[in-house]
């Protein structure tokens, strides 16, 4: 050990000298303890105040710190033990330090309850060696590292450099709640947990509180370990104020653990996990809204910095189509800046990064479909083609009509664009969705409603909420397959499951009506849908079984230009009474047969492919369908 006492505050040297005098017996043990609060080192004064230490407990802390830093303290301690270098013991301080009291070593006393001082080798209490906890050593030296036993579970959350006006005002409101004598537990309800974290960090930042985050699912498994974690965190907040953000999780055990920790923390936010169990302190549930369109435009300008002049004309178009939360805005703007600096043409950069904003979250909930089809590939009657083009126009110009035209000022209800595609399997419903996505340059995600619907009460709504919340950022087109799995005839309410089934349908329709993007439902059985639900859907598009004229058009389009089809009679092929999806399967199989023969596709290849397809469907080719083929 080296003598480092000269590097400390002079008041520490005075404190160490006083304790050395007690240890070597130069001052009577019953003498009054000198050292007014004003004469203490600032860090020690703070420790005494926040943990309520007695003068005797304060002197034990001083002695233990001196053992770490002061050679003279080590010698004095050895002399107090009759020359034995055993370090300070409970018996030594009880016999030499003025104002000694046994309660200082009680498990309920401040020193042991808060684990400021550790007792080692305690075969008996008086022979137990005393050592200052490492975290307390750092604190008394003026350092503020997080306790190493906590950093395994905690991570630092930085606040945003800039906030839109509405979120800045909300952060100040939350900060005022944190100033209260008994601050409430603030549960932030957000579509994207990252937005809640940024808002919490901003609120704490205005009070100069660092914010640490914790996933409740990762807390220690045993009750004893969780109790230790909770105590060490409480000690941390006393040593230096800190905010805590708990990501709650959905498991009941996770929510219970989050509630216990929230009750024990002075400044705490909770995100996720639904409602918490009963707390011993007030709970404030606070929604976290996305910035409105005007603020999103300003956010893009702030976040893009000097690059904004290159894309300024695109901002209105982007903010009219995409509704991004703050975290997604920050992330998207960062990607846009990098692409612009790397020489990318600015025209579609913002649009691209906004489309990508929802992809990671949506990909976990739905299947992304890469649009391949175009208008020319879609073979439908003129009336249905007109409805699809009308849908495209409404999605493209909704900002002009709703915001500039004033419709949104009258009512925010029913502004979502929803459509129902109905018809037999293979008639082009998914292809039509691809065409719309390609025309609008938007992402397309298919959600299988039969998989989303859950037999457990309330779970279907959670699944749907997750899908819509993820899709909002990227303005994606949502394609809900198998709508009849949820939209059946409204049932009579005979039990709680019937009641919740109707609630689930109402919830989906409500979200579709408020969704800024396009939501499409598909079904093979329109007759199975309740007409009350159909009235709430803006567009209905029928995909009829194709007649012979439409089938001829499909056959002419189904083979790519590079596939040789010199001798095919498309009019005769259209005699097959099948849908467009079946025609595609037959054409593909015929192309493989032709490739195997090393010649262009002919009627023989199509005939053999049709036989295979019909066998799969357990049907027989008829003479009426194939007459004149061979």
PyMOL commands that set and color helices and strands:
alter all, ss='L'
color gray80, all
select helices_A, chain A and resi 5-7+10-23+37-39+42-51+55-69+71-80+90-96+102-105+110-113+134-140+148-151+165-178+193-206+216-218+223-239+252-263+293-310+312-321+326-341+346-357+359-363+375-377+382-396+398-404+407-410+429-440+449-452+459-474+483-485+496-514+526-528+531-534+548-558+570-573+580-597+603-616+623-626
alter helices_A, ss='H'
color red, helices_A
select strands_A, chain A and resi 117-120+129-132+154-157+185-189+210-215+242-247+268-271+283-287+367-369+417-423+444-448+477-481+518-523+539-543
alter strands_A, ss='S'
color yellow, strands_A
deselect
rebuild
show_as cartoon
